[in-house]
Amino acid sequence: MARNKQTSRKKRLAKAGTQTRWAPFWTVPKCYGTGRAVHPGRHTHVKRNWRRIKTQA
C-alpha cells in the first residue's frame, strides 16, 4: 500500500476497523435479560481480522 493514502481509502479502512469491535456491554441484558451471561462479541455482525479476511479497500 502506498505511504500516502487517499482520503476515500482512509475512510473505508476506518469504517472497516470500527466494524470489528465488540458490541456495547449493555446490549447483552437488553437482548437476553439480566440473568444470562453472553459475550458481547456475539452481537457484532461483521467479524473480520486483518490477518484472515481482507477488505476490498
mmCIF file of the N, C-alpha and C atoms, coordinates in Angstrom:
data_MODEL
# 
_entry.id   MODEL 
# 
loop_
_atom_site.group_PDB 
_atom_site.id 
_atom_site.type_symbol 
_atom_site.label_atom_id 
_atom_site.label_alt_id 
_atom_site.label_comp_id 
_atom_site.label_asym_id 
_atom_site.label_entity_id 
_atom_site.label_seq_id 
_atom_site.pdbx_PDB_ins_code 
_atom_site.Cartn_x 
_atom_site.Cartn_y 
_atom_site.Cartn_z 
_atom_site.occupancy 
_atom_site.B_iso_or_equiv 
_atom_site.pdbx_formal_charge 
_atom_site.auth_seq_id 
_atom_site.auth_comp_id 
_atom_site.auth_asym_id 
_atom_site.auth_atom_id 
_atom_site.pdbx_PDB_model_num 
ATOM 1   N N  . MET A 1 1  ? 0.843   -1.174  0.000  1.00 0.00 ? 1  MET A N  1 
ATOM 2   C CA . MET A 1 1  ? 0.000   0.000   0.000  1.00 0.00 ? 1  MET A CA 1 
ATOM 3   C C  . MET A 1 1  ? 0.889   1.239   0.000  1.00 0.00 ? 1  MET A C  1 
ATOM 4   N N  . ALA A 1 2  ? 0.403   2.277   -0.582 1.00 0.00 ? 2  ALA A N  1 
ATOM 5   C CA . ALA A 1 2  ? 1.189   3.496   -0.701 1.00 0.00 ? 2  ALA A CA 1 
ATOM 6   C C  . ALA A 1 2  ? 1.417   4.129   0.676  1.00 0.00 ? 2  ALA A C  1 
ATOM 7   N N  . ARG A 1 3  ? 2.477   4.890   0.762  1.00 0.00 ? 3  ARG A N  1 
ATOM 8   C CA . ARG A 1 3  ? 2.772   5.562   2.021  1.00 0.00 ? 3  ARG A CA 1 
ATOM 9   C C  . ARG A 1 3  ? 1.707   6.618   2.316  1.00 0.00 ? 3  ARG A C  1 
ATOM 10  N N  . ASN A 1 4  ? 1.342   7.412   1.306  1.00 0.00 ? 4  ASN A N  1 
ATOM 11  C CA . ASN A 1 4  ? 0.288   8.416   1.459  1.00 0.00 ? 4  ASN A CA 1 
ATOM 12  C C  . ASN A 1 4  ? -1.008  7.834   0.917  1.00 0.00 ? 4  ASN A C  1 
ATOM 13  N N  . LYS A 1 5  ? -1.996  7.698   1.794  1.00 0.00 ? 5  LYS A N  1 
ATOM 14  C CA . LYS A 1 5  ? -3.261  7.079   1.409  1.00 0.00 ? 5  LYS A CA 1 
ATOM 15  C C  . LYS A 1 5  ? -4.260  8.148   0.971  1.00 0.00 ? 5  LYS A C  1 
ATOM 16  N N  . GLN A 1 6  ? -5.102  7.788   0.002  1.00 0.00 ? 6  GLN A N  1 
ATOM 17  C CA . GLN A 1 6  ? -6.164  8.690   -0.425 1.00 0.00 ? 6  GLN A CA 1 
ATOM 18  C C  . GLN A 1 6  ? -7.189  8.823   0.696  1.00 0.00 ? 6  GLN A C  1 
ATOM 19  N N  . THR A 1 7  ? -7.885  9.935   0.705  1.00 0.00 ? 7  THR A N  1 
ATOM 20  C CA . THR A 1 7  ? -8.868  10.182  1.758  1.00 0.00 ? 7  THR A CA 1 
ATOM 21  C C  . THR A 1 7  ? -10.000 9.172   1.708  1.00 0.00 ? 7  THR A C  1 
ATOM 22  N N  . SER A 1 8  ? -10.435 8.811   0.503  1.00 0.00 ? 8  SER A N  1 
ATOM 23  C CA . SER A 1 8  ? -11.529 7.852   0.387  1.00 0.00 ? 8  SER A CA 1 
ATOM 24  C C  . SER A 1 8  ? -11.125 6.484   0.908  1.00 0.00 ? 8  SER A C  1 
ATOM 25  N N  . ARG A 1 9  ? -9.889  6.087   0.635  1.00 0.00 ? 9  ARG A N  1 
ATOM 26  C CA . ARG A 1 9  ? -9.414  4.796   1.131  1.00 0.00 ? 9  ARG A CA 1 
ATOM 27  C C  . ARG A 1 9  ? -9.269  4.807   2.644  1.00 0.00 ? 9  ARG A C  1 
ATOM 28  N N  . LYS A 1 10 ? -8.795  5.916   3.190  1.00 0.00 ? 10 LYS A N  1 
ATOM 29  C CA . LYS A 1 10 ? -8.665  6.014   4.642  1.00 0.00 ? 10 LYS A CA 1 
ATOM 30  C C  . LYS A 1 10 ? -10.021 5.929   5.313  1.00 0.00 ? 10 LYS A C  1 
ATOM 31  N N  . LYS A 1 11 ? -11.049 6.538   4.714  1.00 0.00 ? 11 LYS A N  1 
ATOM 32  C CA . LYS A 1 11 ? -12.391 6.477   5.286  1.00 0.00 ? 11 LYS A CA 1 
ATOM 33  C C  . LYS A 1 11 ? -12.935 5.051   5.263  1.00 0.00 ? 11 LYS A C  1 
ATOM 34  N N  . ARG A 1 12 ? -12.678 4.341   4.158  1.00 0.00 ? 12 ARG A N  1 
ATOM 35  C CA . ARG A 1 12 ? -13.142 2.950   4.070  1.00 0.00 ? 12 ARG A CA 1 
ATOM 36  C C  . ARG A 1 12 ? -12.438 2.070   5.093  1.00 0.00 ? 12 ARG A C  1 
ATOM 37  N N  . LEU A 1 13 ? -11.129 2.258   5.252  1.00 0.00 ? 13 LEU A N  1 
ATOM 38  C CA . LEU A 1 13 ? -10.389 1.458   6.216  1.00 0.00 ? 13 LEU A CA 1 
ATOM 39  C C  . LEU A 1 13 ? -10.797 1.787   7.656  1.00 0.00 ? 13 LEU A C  1 
ATOM 40  N N  . ALA A 1 14 ? -11.093 3.052   7.922  1.00 0.00 ? 14 ALA A N  1 
ATOM 41  C CA . ALA A 1 14 ? -11.519 3.439   9.264  1.00 0.00 ? 14 ALA A CA 1 
ATOM 42  C C  . ALA A 1 14 ? -12.865 2.817   9.602  1.00 0.00 ? 14 ALA A C  1 
ATOM 43  N N  . LYS A 1 15 ? -13.770 2.783   8.635  1.00 0.00 ? 15 LYS A N  1 
ATOM 44  C CA . LYS A 1 15 ? -15.068 2.165   8.875  1.00 0.00 ? 15 LYS A CA 1 
ATOM 45  C C  . LYS A 1 15 ? -14.925 0.670   9.099  1.00 0.00 ? 15 LYS A C  1 
ATOM 46  N N  . ALA A 1 16 ? -14.069 0.012   8.317  1.00 0.00 ? 16 ALA A N  1 
ATOM 47  C CA . ALA A 1 16 ? -13.857 -1.423  8.485  1.00 0.00 ? 16 ALA A CA 1 
ATOM 48  C C  . ALA A 1 16 ? -13.226 -1.728  9.833  1.00 0.00 ? 16 ALA A C  1 
ATOM 49  N N  . GLY A 1 17 ? -12.388 -0.821  10.329 1.00 0.00 ? 17 GLY A N  1 
ATOM 50  C CA . GLY A 1 17 ? -11.776 -1.035  11.633 1.00 0.00 ? 17 GLY A CA 1 
ATOM 51  C C  . GLY A 1 17 ? -12.765 -0.945  12.767 1.00 0.00 ? 17 GLY A C  1 
ATOM 52  N N  . THR A 1 18 ? -13.753 -0.070  12.650 1.00 0.00 ? 18 THR A N  1 
ATOM 53  C CA . THR A 1 18 ? -14.735 0.054   13.724 1.00 0.00 ? 18 THR A CA 1 
ATOM 54  C C  . THR A 1 18 ? -15.761 -1.065  13.676 1.00 0.00 ? 18 THR A C  1 
ATOM 55  N N  . GLN A 1 19 ? -15.965 -1.709  12.529 1.00 0.00 ? 19 GLN A N  1 
ATOM 56  C CA . GLN A 1 19 ? -16.962 -2.769  12.431 1.00 0.00 ? 19 GLN A CA 1 
ATOM 57  C C  . GLN A 1 19 ? -16.524 -4.048  13.130 1.00 0.00 ? 19 GLN A C  1 
ATOM 58  N N  . THR A 1 20 ? -15.240 -4.199  13.426 1.00 0.00 ? 20 THR A N  1 
ATOM 59  C CA . THR A 1 20 ? -14.775 -5.432  14.037 1.00 0.00 ? 20 THR A CA 1 
ATOM 60  C C  . THR A 1 20 ? -14.813 -5.382  15.554 1.00 0.00 ? 20 THR A C  1 
ATOM 61  N N  . ARG A 1 21 ? -15.211 -4.266  16.129 1.00 0.00 ? 21 ARG A N  1 
ATOM 62  C CA . ARG A 1 21 ? -15.243 -4.151  17.585 1.00 0.00 ? 21 ARG A CA 1 
ATOM 63  C C  . ARG A 1 21 ? -16.389 -4.964  18.161 1.00 0.00 ? 21 ARG A C  1 
ATOM 64  N N  . TRP A 1 22 ? -16.299 -5.236  19.467 1.00 0.00 ? 22 TRP A N  1 
ATOM 65  C CA . TRP A 1 22 ? -17.401 -5.884  20.153 1.00 0.00 ? 22 TRP A CA 1 
ATOM 66  C C  . TRP A 1 22 ? -18.573 -4.920  20.245 1.00 0.00 ? 22 TRP A C  1 
ATOM 67  N N  . ALA A 1 23 ? -19.744 -5.495  20.422 1.00 0.00 ? 23 ALA A N  1 
ATOM 68  C CA . ALA A 1 23 ? -20.928 -4.686  20.664 1.00 0.00 ? 23 ALA A CA 1 
ATOM 69  C C  . ALA A 1 23 ? -20.832 -4.083  22.069 1.00 0.00 ? 23 ALA A C  1 
ATOM 70  N N  . PRO A 1 24 ? -21.580 -3.027  22.365 1.00 0.00 ? 24 PRO A N  1 
ATOM 71  C CA . PRO A 1 24 ? -21.561 -2.459  23.715 1.00 0.00 ? 24 PRO A CA 1 
ATOM 72  C C  . PRO A 1 24 ? -22.039 -3.469  24.755 1.00 0.00 ? 24 PRO A C  1 
ATOM 73  N N  . PHE A 1 25 ? -21.536 -3.346  25.965 1.00 0.00 ? 25 PHE A N  1 
ATOM 74  C CA . PHE A 1 25 ? -21.837 -4.332  27.008 1.00 0.00 ? 25 PHE A CA 1 
ATOM 75  C C  . PHE A 1 25 ? -23.312 -4.314  27.393 1.00 0.00 ? 25 PHE A C  1 
ATOM 76  N N  . TRP A 1 26 ? -23.975 -3.176  27.210 1.00 0.00 ? 26 TRP A N  1 
ATOM 77  C CA . TRP A 1 26 ? -25.368 -3.088  27.644 1.00 0.00 ? 26 TRP A CA 1 
ATOM 78  C C  . TRP A 1 26 ? -26.324 -3.787  26.682 1.00 0.00 ? 26 TRP A C  1 
ATOM 79  N N  . THR A 1 27 ? -25.845 -4.261  25.541 1.00 0.00 ? 27 THR A N  1 
ATOM 80  C CA . THR A 1 27 ? -26.742 -4.990  24.629 1.00 0.00 ? 27 THR A CA 1 
ATOM 81  C C  . THR A 1 27 ? -27.029 -6.390  25.138 1.00 0.00 ? 27 THR A C  1 
ATOM 82  N N  . VAL A 1 28 ? -26.179 -6.939  26.009 1.00 0.00 ? 28 VAL A N  1 
ATOM 83  C CA . VAL A 1 28 ? -26.389 -8.309  26.494 1.00 0.00 ? 28 VAL A CA 1 
ATOM 84  C C  . VAL A 1 28 ? -27.633 -8.391  27.375 1.00 0.00 ? 28 VAL A C  1 
ATOM 85  N N  . PRO A 1 29 ? -27.752 -7.584  28.444 1.00 0.00 ? 29 PRO A N  1 
ATOM 86  C CA . PRO A 1 29 ? -29.004 -7.685  29.210 1.00 0.00 ? 29 PRO A CA 1 
ATOM 87  C C  . PRO A 1 29 ? -30.220 -7.201  28.433 1.00 0.00 ? 29 PRO A C  1 
ATOM 88  N N  . LYS A 1 30 ? -30.018 -6.334  27.458 1.00 0.00 ? 30 LYS A N  1 
ATOM 89  C CA . LYS A 1 30 ? -31.156 -5.871  26.665 1.00 0.00 ? 30 LYS A CA 1 
ATOM 90  C C  . LYS A 1 30 ? -31.732 -7.003  25.818 1.00 0.00 ? 30 LYS A C  1 
ATOM 91  N N  . CYS A 1 31 ? -30.853 -7.854  25.278 1.00 0.00 ? 31 CYS A N  1 
ATOM 92  C CA . CYS A 1 31 ? -31.310 -8.944  24.417 1.00 0.00 ? 31 CYS A CA 1 
ATOM 93  C C  . CYS A 1 31 ? -31.775 -10.152 25.217 1.00 0.00 ? 31 CYS A C  1 
ATOM 94  N N  . TYR A 1 32 ? -31.014 -10.533 26.251 1.00 0.00 ? 32 TYR A N  1 
ATOM 95  C CA . TYR A 1 32 ? -31.241 -11.813 26.921 1.00 0.00 ? 32 TYR A CA 1 
ATOM 96  C C  . TYR A 1 32 ? -31.805 -11.689 28.319 1.00 0.00 ? 32 TYR A C  1 
ATOM 97  N N  . GLY A 1 33 ? -31.833 -10.493 28.900 1.00 0.00 ? 33 GLY A N  1 
ATOM 98  C CA . GLY A 1 33 ? -32.233 -10.342 30.284 1.00 0.00 ? 33 GLY A CA 1 
ATOM 99  C C  . GLY A 1 33 ? -31.004 -10.289 31.185 1.00 0.00 ? 33 GLY A C  1 
ATOM 100 N N  . THR A 1 34 ? -31.216 -9.987  32.460 1.00 0.00 ? 34 THR A N  1 
ATOM 101 C CA . THR A 1 34 ? -30.093 -9.759  33.360 1.00 0.00 ? 34 THR A CA 1 
ATOM 102 C C  . THR A 1 34 ? -29.460 -11.058 33.843 1.00 0.00 ? 34 THR A C  1 
ATOM 103 N N  . GLY A 1 35 ? -30.113 -12.179 33.697 1.00 0.00 ? 35 GLY A N  1 
ATOM 104 C CA . GLY A 1 35 ? -29.574 -13.421 34.248 1.00 0.00 ? 35 GLY A CA 1 
ATOM 105 C C  . GLY A 1 35 ? -28.666 -14.190 33.316 1.00 0.00 ? 35 GLY A C  1 
ATOM 106 N N  . ARG A 1 36 ? -28.505 -13.759 32.086 1.00 0.00 ? 36 ARG A N  1 
ATOM 107 C CA . ARG A 1 36 ? -27.740 -14.535 31.102 1.00 0.00 ? 36 ARG A CA 1 
ATOM 108 C C  . ARG A 1 36 ? -26.404 -13.858 30.839 1.00 0.00 ? 36 ARG A C  1 
ATOM 109 N N  . ALA A 1 37 ? -25.342 -14.651 30.874 1.00 0.00 ? 37 ALA A N  1 
ATOM 110 C CA . ALA A 1 37 ? -24.001 -14.122 30.615 1.00 0.00 ? 37 ALA A CA 1 
ATOM 111 C C  . ALA A 1 37 ? -23.571 -14.532 29.208 1.00 0.00 ? 37 ALA A C  1 
ATOM 112 N N  . VAL A 1 38 ? -23.522 -13.578 28.308 1.00 0.00 ? 38 VAL A N  1 
ATOM 113 C CA . VAL A 1 38 ? -23.152 -13.820 26.914 1.00 0.00 ? 38 VAL A CA 1 
ATOM 114 C C  . VAL A 1 38 ? -22.064 -12.827 26.555 1.00 0.00 ? 38 VAL A C  1 
ATOM 115 N N  . HIS A 1 39 ? -21.114 -13.264 25.756 1.00 0.00 ? 39 HIS A N  1 
ATOM 116 C CA . HIS A 1 39 ? -20.028 -12.373 25.341 1.00 0.00 ? 39 HIS A CA 1 
ATOM 117 C C  . HIS A 1 39 ? -20.562 -11.332 24.358 1.00 0.00 ? 39 HIS A C  1 
ATOM 118 N N  . PRO A 1 40 ? -20.192 -10.055 24.505 1.00 0.00 ? 40 PRO A N  1 
ATOM 119 C CA . PRO A 1 40 ? -20.703 -9.027  23.598 1.00 0.00 ? 40 PRO A CA 1 
ATOM 120 C C  . PRO A 1 40 ? -20.244 -9.197  22.156 1.00 0.00 ? 40 PRO A C  1 
ATOM 121 N N  . GLY A 1 41 ? -19.196 -9.972  21.928 1.00 0.00 ? 41 GLY A N  1 
ATOM 122 C CA . GLY A 1 41 ? -18.738 -10.195 20.562 1.00 0.00 ? 41 GLY A CA 1 
ATOM 123 C C  . GLY A 1 41 ? -19.727 -10.966 19.714 1.00 0.00 ? 41 GLY A C  1 
ATOM 124 N N  . ARG A 1 42 ? -20.663 -11.638 20.348 1.00 0.00 ? 42 ARG A N  1 
ATOM 125 C CA . ARG A 1 42 ? -21.670 -12.380 19.582 1.00 0.00 ? 42 ARG A CA 1 
ATOM 126 C C  . ARG A 1 42 ? -22.658 -11.456 18.892 1.00 0.00 ? 42 ARG A C  1 
ATOM 127 N N  . HIS A 1 43 ? -22.727 -10.212 19.322 1.00 0.00 ? 43 HIS A N  1 
ATOM 128 C CA . HIS A 1 43 ? -23.665 -9.262  18.722 1.00 0.00 ? 43 HIS A CA 1 
ATOM 129 C C  . HIS A 1 43 ? -23.033 -8.461  17.596 1.00 0.00 ? 43 HIS A C  1 
ATOM 130 N N  . THR A 1 44 ? -21.755 -8.682  17.331 1.00 0.00 ? 44 THR A N  1 
ATOM 131 C CA . THR A 1 44 ? -21.076 -7.960  16.266 1.00 0.00 ? 44 THR A CA 1 
ATOM 132 C C  . THR A 1 44 ? -21.317 -8.702  14.957 1.00 0.00 ? 44 THR A C  1 
ATOM 133 N N  . HIS A 1 45 ? -21.882 -8.018  13.970 1.00 0.00 ? 45 HIS A N  1 
ATOM 134 C CA . HIS A 1 45 ? -22.269 -8.698  12.739 1.00 0.00 ? 45 HIS A CA 1 
ATOM 135 C C  . HIS A 1 45 ? -21.070 -8.962  11.846 1.00 0.00 ? 45 HIS A C  1 
ATOM 136 N N  . VAL A 1 46 ? -20.179 -8.002  11.711 1.00 0.00 ? 46 VAL A N  1 
ATOM 137 C CA . VAL A 1 46 ? -19.033 -8.148  10.827 1.00 0.00 ? 46 VAL A CA 1 
ATOM 138 C C  . VAL A 1 46 ? -17.858 -8.641  11.659 1.00 0.00 ? 46 VAL A C  1 
ATOM 139 N N  . LYS A 1 47 ? -17.506 -9.902  11.500 1.00 0.00 ? 47 LYS A N  1 
ATOM 140 C CA . LYS A 1 47 ? -16.377 -10.463 12.229 1.00 0.00 ? 47 LYS A CA 1 
ATOM 141 C C  . LYS A 1 47 ? -15.228 -10.614 11.243 1.00 0.00 ? 47 LYS A C  1 
ATOM 142 N N  . ARG A 1 48 ? -14.254 -9.710  11.329 1.00 0.00 ? 48 ARG A N  1 
ATOM 143 C CA . ARG A 1 48 ? -13.146 -9.693  10.389 1.00 0.00 ? 48 ARG A CA 1 
ATOM 144 C C  . ARG A 1 48 ? -11.862 -9.460  11.160 1.00 0.00 ? 48 ARG A C  1 
ATOM 145 N N  . ASN A 1 49 ? -10.800 -10.129 10.726 1.00 0.00 ? 49 ASN A N  1 
ATOM 146 C CA . ASN A 1 49 ? -9.490  -9.931  11.308 1.00 0.00 ? 49 ASN A CA 1 
ATOM 147 C C  . ASN A 1 49 ? -8.542  -9.515  10.199 1.00 0.00 ? 49 ASN A C  1 
ATOM 148 N N  . TRP A 1 50 ? -7.558  -8.714  10.535 1.00 0.00 ? 50 TRP A N  1 
ATOM 149 C CA . TRP A 1 50 ? -6.667  -8.180  9.496  1.00 0.00 ? 50 TRP A CA 1 
ATOM 150 C C  . TRP A 1 50 ? -5.801  -9.270  8.895  1.00 0.00 ? 50 TRP A C  1 
ATOM 151 N N  . ARG A 1 51 ? -5.589  -10.374 9.610  1.00 0.00 ? 51 ARG A N  1 
ATOM 152 C CA . ARG A 1 51 ? -4.815  -11.467 9.033  1.00 0.00 ? 51 ARG A CA 1 
ATOM 153 C C  . ARG A 1 51 ? -5.678  -12.389 8.181  1.00 0.00 ? 51 ARG A C  1 
ATOM 154 N N  . ARG A 1 52 ? -6.867  -12.703 8.639  1.00 0.00 ? 52 ARG A N  1 
ATOM 155 C CA . ARG A 1 52 ? -7.680  -13.722 7.985  1.00 0.00 ? 52 ARG A CA 1 
ATOM 156 C C  . ARG A 1 52 ? -8.408  -13.197 6.750  1.00 0.00 ? 52 ARG A C  1 
ATOM 157 N N  . ILE A 1 53 ? -9.257  -12.205 6.947  1.00 0.00 ? 53 ILE A N  1 
ATOM 158 C CA . ILE A 1 53 ? -10.167 -11.781 5.888  1.00 0.00 ? 53 ILE A CA 1 
ATOM 159 C C  . ILE A 1 53 ? -9.815  -10.358 5.483  1.00 0.00 ? 53 ILE A C  1 
ATOM 160 N N  . LYS A 1 54 ? -9.544  -10.136 4.226  1.00 0.00 ? 54 LYS A N  1 
ATOM 161 C CA . LYS A 1 54 ? -9.144  -8.823  3.730  1.00 0.00 ? 54 LYS A CA 1 
ATOM 162 C C  . LYS A 1 54 ? -10.357 -8.018  3.286  1.00 0.00 ? 54 LYS A C  1 
ATOM 163 N N  . THR A 1 55 ? -10.221 -6.700  3.307  1.00 0.00 ? 55 THR A N  1 
ATOM 164 C CA . THR A 1 55 ? -11.276 -5.818  2.827  1.00 0.00 ? 55 THR A CA 1 
ATOM 165 C C  . THR A 1 55 ? -11.011 -5.484  1.353  1.00 0.00 ? 55 THR A C  1 
ATOM 166 N N  . GLN A 1 56 ? -11.989 -4.896  0.723  1.00 0.00 ? 56 GLN A N  1 
ATOM 167 C CA . GLN A 1 56 ? -11.857 -4.504  -0.677 1.00 0.00 ? 56 GLN A CA 1 
ATOM 168 C C  . GLN A 1 56 ? -11.457 -3.049  -0.792 1.00 0.00 ? 56 GLN A C  1 
ATOM 169 N N  . ALA A 1 57 ? -10.592 -2.574  0.108  1.00 0.00 ? 57 ALA A N  1 
ATOM 170 C CA . ALA A 1 57 ? -10.216 -1.156  0.122  1.00 0.00 ? 57 ALA A CA 1 
ATOM 171 C C  . ALA A 1 57 ? -9.166  -0.871  -0.861 1.00 0.00 ? 57 ALA A C  1 
# 
